[in-house]
Amino acid sequence: MKTADYQPAEIESKWQNYWADNKTFAAPTPAAGDQAAPKFYLLDMFPYPSGAGLHIGHPEGYTATDALKRMKKSQGFNVLHPMGWDAFGLPTEQFAIKTGRPPAEVTAENIGNFKRQLKQIGLTYDWDREVNTTDPTYFKWTQWIFTQLFQHGLAYVDEKPVWYCPELGTVLANEEVLNTPEGPRSERGSFPVERRPLRQWVLRITKYADKLLAGLKDVDWPDSTKRLQANWIGRSTGAEVDFALDGIDAKLRVFTTRPDTLFGATYMVVAPEHPLLAQITTDAQRDAVEAYVEKAKSKSDLERAELSKEKTGVFTGGFAINPVNGNKIPVWVADYVLITYGTGAIMAVPAHDERDFEFAKEFGLDIVQVIEDKDGDGELTEAYTGDGKLINSEILNGLNVADAKKKIIGELQSKDAGKEAVNYKLRDWLFSRQRYWGEPFPVLWLTEKDYAKLKSLDKSELTRTLPVKPVTCVIEGETLHAVPVPTQYLPLTLPEVESYQPTGTGESPLAKASEWLNVWLNLKTGETVPHVKIVDDLEQLTECPGEDWVAAQRETNTMPQWAGSCWYYLRYMDPHNPDFIIDPQVEEYWQTPDLYVGGAEHAVLHLLYARFWHLFLHDIGVLKTKEPFQKLFHQGIILGEDGEKMSKSRGNVVNPEVVIADHGADAMRMYLMFLGPLEAMKPWNTDGIMGIDRFLKKVWRTFIGDDGEPAAKLGNDEDDADTARALHATIKKVTSDYESLGFNTAISQMMTCINQFAKAEKLNIASAKTFLQLLAPLAPHIAEELWERLGEQPAIANAPWPKHDESKLASDTVKLMVQVNGKLRGNLEVAKDISKDDALAQAKALPTVQAQTDGKNIVKEIYVPGRIVNLVVK
């Protein structure tokens, strides 16, 4: 028996199972699908499957894309809307360390919970295309991309000063380090971190700086996100200038965007990490410099570069020679200069740079003005950063800034003391972590002797992917050469280990996996077999298999979590291809996502890294497209009811499962979309969902009678003009609003429409079905149930999307505002051609008007046709 009342708990699981069992929203493959049908690729930023599960902020963007997907399917598009898991990373590894449970087991458990919750919300992803960055069939191709980067000279090894957390036992990216009153701390766990030089894999993203910058003009992204990326890349033009060092056979190179101010350079500053600092420093200043350098290790780059902070520094005792005038100028060490920007050294022109001015004032250093300040009268009280003519600059005097730059660069080049140059804030991408739970690098390390033997072979699977310039590192005094694992031996999977604890040496737990780490390598085929076996907890060497075999070691670092998320959108298109990253025919059809929805917190790093890999794959002929994400949208943040960001510590996290249990998934979906514009930040209000709850119940009561069957008012009678107008206005606005992701205003329009339907004496059943089609993207369960009860076959998304009839929107009536002494007292719906006398008569007859005019004289009657009646009384 059909229930007469609206029961979300009963109908929602029914339809969720129907969509899953019938693969209602599965995307066709290009070979099987209609190639003539338009495609729409809709992408959500895939989540990290934490043990905490979803909170109410997760479904916001997911609901929006699910709604758009449902409409696009009805509009005849082949829609690709997949989901997957960004599942490698530190949180799961930390959980494994605490509990001893394998990360893979924990990950599978968390994914199962996430999938259950997503299904409970009514999100209908194409689960046949699910990807998981920890699945070997997926990360095989992550490793393959790395080998391509390696082969093309875009991957190298270097000793890098990095943030290292002893407690977590791993390197942290800058964005994972917090500035706190107690010093820099890890974002996860708030543990102390320190600067430490470690051997790291690095990707040459700087080689793509100009392409990454140029590509921003071709994508439809929020302007704020484009600006963030452009600023992160930070392209600037200027000059490299070499300063000879007094008494030292070396030169200090600086990059400056203002070579025109060289005559105003009165001192130099090097970063605490600068490689020439020890040579420059005199014995008298060495203790002070070393103490300062040690203190600088505890500061983050952001803290050091802050303009507002107090300037600190120490004189090295050394001097440099200004190449344009021969002046000896002191060299200081200060932490506001970063080794990661430019050359790690600057020429300081305090008269025309705010930081240099403050530093010079603090330490009593010379300030020489070289740009004329027209409004200035005497000594500078602050740095002058405006334009003007050059002064105190010998050959440059009287020139404007642009001409002075050209002339001084020419002068520097003639003296072999400098040249024109371009610089970037963008640094090469630190691409390794000292963790277990990450993609293993498909790299083997050989001794110099064995590498030479490999290079001497006529044919080898290993030499096909070697870079022109070998990648080397020095470990315990021995130079080793990197060799990539051939594709046929990928994926290289993680070994089982007894402990996920950090080694304490800066290496990952993989350094303790002897049988996995040490192998015999066949130089011709790339095959490996264990070099070491464990017998009774003791390591034993195995016998060398033959003359073509040499001993090798695997890389112990693992890739960062960013690696798997750089290209996941490609694998969704061709998730089960065992032979290649993506079939060219598949890429030609789906191309790239038509809309990418995700948080603005990923505006730089994830999006920049993905663009880099995509451009690279395009350049080597793997992809036809140049940019991965043509259109980007950032949903806003859902705040707690206290107006603060949701967090466990604040106790303001809203659990979607609780909301669904109380009100149903449809009510939660609609309320998330009704809170405000999708891109806005807005607080959750549990009481506010009651309005949506009442709306859905009204929809049900309008279409379903007390017996659970279609309401008696539904039939084949033609709708009255007001009802038809309300429906077609709703079709027009809802369609437009869904396209622009303006779901809150679409819901308001549907509320207006259902009010008209509810008060209409008769309602055409076709109009009711059309309304359900408009409602279905946001409230799919109730719409699907009512669609079936009104005699249609599921799924409602298979029905063609309705189109409005413009002629139905025309009206023979207008609304008049009726005022008394300029104050609104009522409204009239009247014929468009009503006469002035009739309009005035109807206005005076309104009870609210009569209450204001009884016993008073109407001294003036104002009528503006189609707009206003205003009665002036005394």
C-alpha positions, 0 to 999 in steps of 0.5 A, spaced: 500 500 500 502 506 498 503 511 503 499 517 503 504 522 507 511 524 505 516 519 508 523 520 506 526 514 509 522 510 506 523 512 499 530 515 499 533 508 499 528 505 494 531 510 489 538 510 491 538 502 490 534 503 483 539 508 480 545 504 482 542 497 480 540 500 473 546 504 472 542 510 471 547 515 470 553 511 468 557 515 462 558 511 455 564 509 453 566 513 446 566 506 442 559 504 445 556 511 446 553 515 441 558 519 438 554 525 435 551 526 442 554 532 446 558 530 452 559 534 458 564 532 463 563 534 470 568 534 475 569 534 483 575 535 487 576 528 489 576 527 497 581 524 502 578 519 505 579 520 512 576 516 518 572 522 520 567 521 514 563 527 511 561 533 514 556 538 512 561 542 508 563 536 503 556 535 500 555 542 498 559 542 492 557 535 490 550 537 491 551 542 486 554 538 481 549 532 482 544 537 480 547 540 474 549 533 472 541 530 472 539 536 468 544 535 463 542 528 462 535 530 461 538 535 456 541 530 452 548 530 454 552 524 455 555 526 462 561 524 465 561 525 473 565 520 476 568 520 483 575 517 486 579 518 492 586 521 494 588 516 499 595 516 500 598 521 505 600 523 512 594 522 516 593 515 514 600 513 515 600 517 522 594 512 524 598 506 522 603 508 526 599 509 532 595 503 531 599 498 527 594 497 522 596 497 515 595 503 511 591 500 505 586 496 510 585 503 514 584 506 507 579 501 504 575 502 511 575 509 510 573 509 503 567 504 504 564 509 509 565 515 504 561 511 499 556 509 503 555 516 506 555 519 498 550 514 496 545 516 502 545 523 500 543 521 493 549 522 489 549 518 483 557 518 481 559 513 475 562 508 480 564 504 474 570 509 473 572 510 480 579 511 481 584 510 488 591 513 488 593 507 492 591 502 487 597 499 483 593 499 477 592 507 478 599 509 481 602 504 475 601 510 471 603 516 476 610 512 476 610 512 468 609 519 468 615 520 473 619 516 468 617 521 462 619 527 467 625 523 468 627 522 461 626 529 459 630 532 464 625 534 468 626 530 475 633 531 479 636 530 486 638 535 490 640 537 497 635 542 499 633 545 506 627 543 508 622 543 513 623 537 517 618 534 523 622 529 527 616 527 531 612 526 524 619 523 521 618 527 514 619 533 510 613 538 510 611 543 505 611 550 506 603 550 507 604 544 512 608 549 517 604 554 521 607 560 524 606 560 532 608 564 538 612 558 540 615 557 533 614 553 527 610 547 528 607 542 523 599 543 521 598 536 523 599 535 530 602 541 532 609 538 533 616 543 532 619 543 526 626 545 524 630 546 517 634 540 515 638 539 509 636 532 506 636 529 499 630 530 495 627 529 488 625 535 485 621 537 479 623 542 474 616 546 474 620 552 473 622 550 466 614 551 465 613 558 468 612 562 462 607 556 459 603 556 465 603 564 466 601 564 458 595 559 459 592 563 464 589 567 459 585 561 455 581 558 461 575 561 464 577 561 472 575 566 477 580 572 476 582 571 484 585 564 482 588 567 476 591 572 480 594 567 485 597 563 480 600 569 476 603 572 483 605 565 485 609 564 478 612 571 479 615 573 473 619 579 473 624 582 468 631 586 470 638 584 471 643 579 474 649 583 477 655 581 479 659 584 485 666 582 486 668 580 493 673 584 497 679 580 498 676 573 496 676 570 489 669 570 488 663 574 486 656 575 489 651 575 484 644 578 485 638 579 481 634 586 481 628 589 477 631 596 478 638 596 475 637 603 474 638 604 482 645 601 482 649 607 484 644 607 490 646 601 493 650 602 499 650 595 502 648 588 500 645 582 504 645 575 503 640 569 506 643 565 512 643 559 507 647 562 502 653 558 500 658 564 500 656 566 507 662 562 510 667 565 505 665 572 506 664 572 513 671 574 517 674 571 523 672 577 528 664 576 526 664 568 525 661 567 532 655 572 531 654 570 524 653 563 526 649 564 532 644 568 527 644 563 522 642 558 527 636 562 529 634 563 522 633 556 522 627 556 526 623 561 522 618 560 516 619 563 509 613 567 510 615 569 517 622 572 514 619 575 508 613 579 513 614 586 511 611 589 518 616 585 522 622 587 526 628 587 521 634 583 524 641 582 521 649 581 522 654 584 519 659 579 516 665 583 516 666 582 508 665 587 503 663 587 496 665 592 490 659 596 486 661 594 479 658 601 477 662 606 481 667 601 485 665 603 492 666 598 497 659 596 501 658 592 507 655 585 506 650 583 511 646 577 513 639 577 514 633 573 514 628 577 510 632 575 504 630 568 502 635 563 498 629 560 495 628 567 491 632 570 486 640 568 487 639 569 495 643 575 495 640 582 494 643 589 493 640 594 498 638 601 495 635 603 502 633 610 499 628 606 494 626 600 497 621 600 504 625 594 507 632 596 505 630 603 508 628 600 515 634 596 515 638 601 514 635 606 519 636 600 524 643 599 523 645 606 521 647 604 514 648 609 508 642 612 504 643 615 497 637 617 493 638 616 486 631 617 484 629 625 484 623 626 488 619 632 486 616 633 492 621 632 497 625 637 500 631 634 504 633 628 507 628 622 506 624 620 512 621 614 508 623 610 502 621 613 495 618 608 490 615 613 485 618 615 478 622 620 477 629 622 473 636 619 475 640 623 480 647 622 484 648 616 478 653 619 474 652 617 467 645 616 468 643 623 471 637 626 468 634 619 465 628 617 466 627 610 469 626 606 463 632 609 459 636 608 465 635 601 466 637 600 458 643 604 459 646 601 465 644 594 463 648 595 456 654 598 461 654 592 465 654 587 459 660 591 456 664 590 463 662 583 463 659 585 470 651 583 468 646 582 463 638 582 462 635 577 466 628 574 467 626 571 474 621 567 477 618 567 484 616 560 482 621 554 485 622 547 483 617 542 486 620 539 492 617 532 490 619 527 495 617 525 502 620 521 507 614 517 508 611 509 507 604 511 505 606 514 498 607 512 491 614 508 491 619 512 486 620 507 480 628 508 480 634 504 482 641 507 484 647 504 481 654 505 482 658 509 477 662 503 475 655 499 474 652 505 470 658 505 465 657 498 464 649 499 463 651 505 458 656 501 454 651 496 452 648 496 445 641 494 447 637 495 454 630 496 456 634 501 461 637 506 457 631 507 453 629 512 458 635 515 461 636 523 461 641 526 457 644 529 463 645 523 468 641 524 475 646 523 481 647 523 488 652 522 493 650 517 499 656 516 504 661 518 500 659 514 494 656 517 487 650 513 485 646 514 478 639 513 478 636 509 473 628 508 471 624 502 472 622 500 465 614 500 464 613 493 463 615 492 471 611 497 473 607 498 478 613 498 483 608 496 489 610 498 497 613 492 501 609 490 507 613 492 513 613 491 520 613 498 523 611 504 520 615 508 525 620 514 522 627 511 522 630 517 525 635 519 520 630 522 515 629 516 511 622 513 510 621 506 513 622 503 506 630 504 508 628 498 513 625 494 508 632 490 506 629 485 501 625 490 497 630 495 498 636 491 495 636 488 489 640 484 483 638 488 476 639 485 469 642 491 465 639 488 459 632 487 461 630 491 467 628 485 471 630 485 478 630 479 484 632 480 491 639 481 493 638 480 500 633 475 504 632 475 511 633 468 515 632 468 522 631 475 522 638 476 519 640 479 512 643 474 507 646 476 501 643 472 495 647 469 489 648 474 483 644 471 477 649 472 472 654 476 468 648 481 466 646 482 473 649 488 478 647 490 485 642 496 485 638 499 491 631 502 490 629 509 492 627 510 499 623 516 498 616 516 496 612 521 492 608 527 495 600 526 496 600 531 490 602 526 485 596 522 484 591 528 484 595 531 478 592 527 473 586 523 476 581 527 471 585 523 465 584 516 468 576 517 469 576 517 462 579 511 461 579 507 468 581 500 466 586 501 460 591 496 462 596 498 456 596 506 456 594 512 461 589 514 456 586 512 449 587 517 444 580 516 442 577 516 449 581 523 450 578 526 443 571 525 445 571 527 453 577 532 452 577 535 459 572 537 464 567 542 462 566 544 469 571 543 475 568 545 482 572 545 488 575 549 494 579 555 493 584 553 498 587 549 492 587 555 487 595 555 487 598 548 488 594 542 486 591 546 480 598 549 478 601 542 479 596 539 475 597 544 469 604 543 469 603 535 468 598 536 463 602 541 459 608 536 459 604 530 457 601 535 451 608 537 449 611 529 449 605 527 445 600 524 450 595 529 450 592 533 445 589 539 449 594 544 453 590 545 459 586 540 464 580 545 467 577 549 462 572 552 467 573 552 474 568 554 480 570 555 487 564 553 492 564 557 498 565 554 505 559 552 510 560 555 517 558 552 523 552 555 527 556 560 531 559 563 524 566 560 525 569 554 521 567 547 522 572 544 527 572 538 532 575 543 537 570 548 536 564 542 537 560 546 531 561 540 526 554 538 523 554 531 521 550 530 515 547 523 517 544 526 523 541 531 518 538 526 513 535 522 519 531 528 521 529 531 515 531 526 509 537 527 504 532 531 499 531 537 504 538 537 506 540 537 499 535 543 498 537 547 504 545 547 502 543 550 495 538 555 499 543 558 504 545 563 499 549 563 493 554 557 491 560 561 491 559 565 498 561 563 505 555 562 509 553 559 516 549 553 517 542 554 521 539 547 523 532 551 524 532 554 517 532 547 514 524 547 516 522 551 511 525 547 506 522 541 509 515 544 509 516 546 502 517 538 500 511 536 504 507 541 500 509 539 494 507 532 496 500 534 498 499 538 492 500 532 488 498 526 492 491 525 495 489 522 502 489 515 499 496 515 496 494 516 489 494 522 485 490 528 487 483 529 485 485 536 482 490 533 477 487 531 470 487 533 463 484 540 464 488 546 461 491 550 466 488 557 468 492 563 465 496 564 472 498 557 473 501 556 466 504 563 467 507 560 473 510 554 470 513 557 464 516 562 468 519 557 472 521 553 467 525 559 464 528 561 470 530 554 473 533 552 467 537 559 467 539 558 474 541 551 474 546 553 468 549 558 472 549 554 479 544 559 482 540 554 485 538 559 491 534 563 486 531 557 482 529 554 489 525 561 490 522 560 484 519 553 485 516 555 491 512 561 488 510 556 483 508 550 488 504 556 491 500 557 485 499 550 483 496 549 490 491 554 490 489 552 483 482 549 483 485 544 477 492 542 475 494 539 468 497 533 470 503 534 465 504 541 468 505 537 475 510 532 471 514 538 468 514 541 475 517 534 478 522 535 472 525 541 474 525 539 482 528 533 480 536 535 480 535 538 487 530 533 490 531 527 486 528 522 491 521 525 492 521 527 484 522 520 482 517 517 487 512 522 485 514 521 477 512 514 478 506 515 482 503 520 477 504 514 472 511 515 469 516 510 468 523 511 472 528 514 471 525 521 471 532 524 468 531 520 462 525 524 460 527 530 455 528 537 459 522 541 459 522 548 455 518 554 456 513 557 452 514 565 451 507 566 449 505 563 456 509 568 460 505 574 457 499 577 461 493 581 460 494 584 467 498 589 471 500 590 478 498 597 481 501 599 487 496 603 491 499 609 496 495 613 501 500 620 502 506 616 499 505 610 503 503 603 500 497 601 502 495 595 497 496 592 490 491 591 485 491 586 479 488 590 473 487 589 466 492 593 462 487 597 458 484 599 465 481 606 465 483 612 470 477 612 473 476 605 474 483 604 477 481 610 482 475 606 483 478 600 485 483 603 489 478 607 493 475 600 494 480 597 498 479 596 505 486 598 507 485 604 503 478 606 506 481 605 513 486 611 511 481 615 507 474 615 511 472 622 514 478 625 510 478 629 504 482 626 498 485 633 495 489 629 489 489 623 485 495 621 482 495 615 477 501 613 473 498 607 468 501 600 469 504 602 476 501 607 481 495 610 484 497 615 490 491 618 493 493 625 497 488 626 503 488 631 509 
